[in-house]
Amino acid sequence: MTDVNIMAGGPQDNLSGDWQQLTGKWIGVDRGALRLVKAGIQPVLAVGDFDSLTSEEFQLVHDRVQEIEQVPSAKDDTDTELAMKVALTDFSADKVTLVGATGGRLDHLLSNLFLPLQPRFLVDIERIHLLDEQNHVDYYGPGTHEIQPLSGYRYVAVINLTPVTDLAIIGAKYPLKSWSAAYPYAWASNEFIGNNSFTVRWTTGQVAIIYSRDRVGQKADN
């Protein structure tokens, strides 16, 4: 199994505390490449226009990374899209985890959240995952899926990112009978019952399962 992690340039304080323990190859996106180098991780590739780096910072990346793909600032693909394309095609990754893709600018967040819906990535949607300090995002195509608890995450959301038909949630704290809609919707703040998995099924559309936890606040049931 080939794991590839992509480090984007989102805010440092929005990174998962254990991101450095992720296994597999790393690709650095723009400032994300600098973050990897400073953490003592040598990415197999750095990609981007690198317009967020000073000349000294770019030189550091240049000295530490064997393969750099520097692209123009004006282009059709975002730097993160270019990295995802490399991960799925050149490296034939079975699992791609996108890190440093949230926080900061809202347009960047939405671009990264919706990235797996692009036709060129859609066939691989279930290989793509997103991770930050409070959230772990998995993507699924139509079918029946068993959703397993994930240690450290109290809440789980079922979010149809596209129109869906016959979406049902079975065995979670808040079940959902067969439901269809022509618009995105977030079934947020659901929970597992004990350590038991639950089932989600639907016939058309793309769905994100978002595990989440509070940064501060309530830690136990009332």
C-alpha positions as CSV (number, residue, x, y, z in Angstrom):
1,M,0.0,0.0,0.0
2,T,1.4,3.4,-1.0
3,D,0.6,6.3,1.3
4,V,1.3,9.9,0.1
5,N,0.8,12.9,2.4
6,I,0.5,16.4,0.9
7,M,1.5,19.3,3.1
8,A,-0.2,22.6,2.1
9,G,0.6,26.0,3.5
10,G,-2.3,26.5,5.9
11,P,-1.8,28.0,9.4
12,Q,0.6,26.1,11.7
13,D,-1.8,26.1,14.6
14,N,-4.4,24.3,12.6
15,L,-2.2,21.3,12.0
16,S,-3.0,18.0,13.8
17,G,-0.6,17.6,16.7
18,D,0.5,14.2,15.4
19,W,0.9,15.0,11.7
20,Q,4.6,14.1,11.7
21,Q,3.7,10.5,12.6
22,L,1.9,10.0,9.4
23,T,3.5,7.2,7.4
24,G,4.3,7.4,3.7
25,K,5.9,9.8,1.2
26,W,5.5,13.6,1.6
27,I,4.8,16.2,-1.1
28,G,5.3,19.8,-0.1
29,V,3.0,22.4,-1.6
30,D,4.5,25.9,-1.8
31,R,5.1,27.0,1.9
32,G,4.2,23.5,3.0
33,A,7.5,22.3,1.5
34,L,9.4,24.7,3.8
35,R,7.4,23.5,6.8
36,L,8.4,19.9,6.0
37,V,12.1,20.8,5.6
38,K,12.1,22.7,8.9
39,A,10.5,19.7,10.6
40,G,13.3,17.5,9.4
41,I,11.2,15.7,6.7
42,Q,12.5,15.4,3.2
43,P,9.6,15.5,0.7
44,V,9.9,13.5,-2.5
45,L,8.6,16.5,-4.3
46,A,8.0,20.2,-3.7
47,V,5.5,21.9,-6.1
48,G,4.1,25.4,-6.4
49,D,4.8,28.9,-7.5
50,F,6.6,29.5,-4.2
51,D,5.4,33.1,-4.1
52,S,4.8,32.8,-0.4
53,L,8.5,32.2,0.3
54,T,11.3,34.7,0.6
55,S,14.4,34.1,-1.6
56,E,16.2,32.7,1.5
57,E,13.4,30.3,2.3
58,F,13.2,29.1,-1.3
59,Q,16.9,28.5,-1.3
60,L,16.5,26.3,1.8
61,V,13.9,24.3,0.1
62,H,16.0,24.1,-3.0
63,D,19.0,22.8,-1.0
64,R,17.0,20.1,0.9
65,V,14.5,18.8,-1.8
66,Q,15.8,16.8,-4.7
67,E,12.8,17.3,-7.0
68,I,11.2,20.7,-7.3
69,E,8.4,21.6,-9.8
70,Q,8.2,25.4,-9.9
71,V,5.1,26.6,-11.8
72,P,3.9,30.0,-12.9
73,S,1.6,31.9,-10.5
74,A,-1.0,32.4,-13.3
75,K,-2.2,28.8,-14.2
76,D,-5.3,26.8,-14.3
77,D,-4.6,24.4,-11.4
78,T,-3.9,25.4,-7.9
79,D,-0.7,24.2,-6.4
80,T,-2.6,21.7,-4.2
81,E,-4.4,20.3,-7.3
82,L,-1.1,19.8,-9.0
83,A,0.2,17.9,-6.0
84,M,-2.9,15.7,-5.8
85,K,-2.6,14.8,-9.5
86,V,1.0,13.7,-8.9
87,A,0.1,11.7,-5.8
88,L,-2.7,9.8,-7.6
89,T,-1.0,9.3,-11.0
90,D,2.8,9.4,-10.7
91,F,2.9,7.7,-7.3
92,S,-0.3,5.6,-7.8
93,A,-1.2,6.3,-4.2
94,D,-3.7,4.0,-2.4
95,K,-4.2,6.7,0.2
96,V,-3.6,10.5,0.0
97,T,-3.9,12.6,3.1
98,L,-4.1,16.3,2.7
99,V,-2.6,18.3,5.6
100,G,-2.3,22.1,6.1
101,A,-5.3,22.6,3.9
102,T,-7.7,24.4,6.3
103,G,-7.7,27.5,8.4
104,G,-6.9,30.9,7.1
105,R,-8.6,31.9,3.9
106,L,-12.1,30.5,3.4
107,D,-11.7,30.2,-0.4
108,H,-8.7,28.0,0.1
109,L,-10.7,25.8,2.5
110,L,-13.5,25.4,0.1
111,S,-11.2,24.7,-2.8
112,N,-9.5,21.9,-0.9
113,L,-12.7,20.5,0.6
114,F,-14.3,20.2,-2.8
115,L,-11.2,19.1,-4.6
116,P,-12.1,15.3,-4.7
117,L,-15.4,16.2,-6.6
118,Q,-13.5,17.2,-9.7
119,P,-14.1,14.7,-12.5
120,R,-10.4,13.9,-12.8
121,F,-10.3,12.9,-9.1
122,L,-13.7,11.5,-8.7
123,V,-12.8,8.0,-9.5
124,D,-10.3,8.1,-6.7
125,I,-12.5,9.9,-4.2
126,E,-12.3,7.2,-1.5
127,R,-8.5,7.4,-1.6
128,I,-8.5,11.0,-0.5
129,H,-8.5,12.2,3.1
130,L,-8.2,15.6,4.8
131,L,-6.7,16.1,8.3
132,D,-6.4,19.1,10.7
133,E,-6.3,19.7,14.4
134,Q,-10.0,19.1,14.9
135,N,-11.2,17.2,11.9
136,H,-10.6,14.1,9.9
137,V,-12.5,13.9,6.6
138,D,-13.2,10.8,4.5
139,Y,-14.9,10.9,1.1
140,Y,-17.3,8.2,-0.3
141,G,-19.2,7.5,-3.5
142,P,-22.6,5.8,-3.7
143,G,-23.1,2.5,-1.9
144,T,-23.3,1.1,1.6
145,H,-20.5,2.1,3.9
146,E,-19.6,0.9,7.4
147,I,-18.4,3.9,9.4
148,Q,-16.0,3.0,12.2
149,P,-15.3,5.0,15.4
150,L,-12.0,7.0,15.3
151,S,-10.2,7.4,18.6
152,G,-10.1,11.0,19.9
153,Y,-13.1,12.2,17.9
154,R,-16.4,12.6,19.7
155,Y,-18.6,13.8,16.8
156,V,-19.2,12.5,13.3
157,A,-21.0,14.3,10.5
158,V,-22.6,12.9,7.3
159,I,-22.4,15.7,4.6
160,N,-23.7,15.3,1.1
161,L,-21.5,17.5,-1.0
162,T,-23.6,17.0,-4.0
163,P,-27.3,16.1,-4.6
164,V,-28.1,12.7,-3.2
165,T,-30.8,10.1,-3.3
166,D,-31.9,7.6,-0.7
167,L,-29.4,8.7,2.0
168,A,-29.9,6.8,5.2
169,I,-28.0,6.6,8.5
170,I,-28.5,3.4,10.5
171,G,-27.1,2.6,13.9
172,A,-25.8,6.1,14.9
173,K,-27.1,8.1,17.8
174,Y,-29.3,10.1,15.4
175,P,-30.6,7.8,12.6
176,L,-31.9,9.1,9.3
177,K,-34.5,7.5,7.1
178,S,-34.2,7.5,3.4
179,W,-33.7,11.1,2.3
180,S,-33.0,12.8,-1.0
181,A,-32.1,16.4,-1.9
182,A,-30.9,18.4,-4.8
183,Y,-28.6,20.6,-2.6
184,P,-25.7,20.0,-0.2
185,Y,-26.6,19.4,3.4
186,A,-24.7,18.8,6.6
187,W,-26.1,16.2,9.0
188,A,-23.7,17.5,11.8
189,S,-22.9,16.6,15.4
190,N,-24.0,12.9,15.2
191,E,-22.3,10.4,17.5
192,F,-21.4,6.7,17.7
193,I,-23.2,4.5,20.1
194,G,-20.4,3.3,22.3
195,N,-17.7,1.8,20.2
196,N,-20.1,0.5,17.6
197,S,-19.9,1.3,13.9
198,F,-22.9,2.6,12.0
199,T,-24.0,2.3,8.4
200,V,-24.5,5.0,5.8
201,R,-26.0,4.2,2.4
202,W,-27.2,6.1,-0.6
203,T,-27.7,5.5,-4.3
204,T,-26.4,8.6,-6.1
205,G,-24.1,11.5,-5.0
206,Q,-20.9,12.1,-3.1
207,V,-20.7,12.2,0.7
208,A,-18.1,13.4,3.2
209,I,-17.8,11.7,6.6
210,I,-16.3,14.3,9.0
211,Y,-15.0,13.2,12.3
212,S,-14.5,16.2,14.6
213,R,-13.7,17.3,18.1
214,D,-13.9,20.5,20.1
215,R,-10.7,22.4,20.6
216,V,-12.0,23.7,24.0
217,G,-15.4,23.3,25.8
218,Q,-17.5,20.4,26.9
219,K,-15.6,17.2,27.4
220,A,-18.2,14.9,28.9
221,D,-22.0,14.3,28.7
222,N,-24.1,16.4,31.1
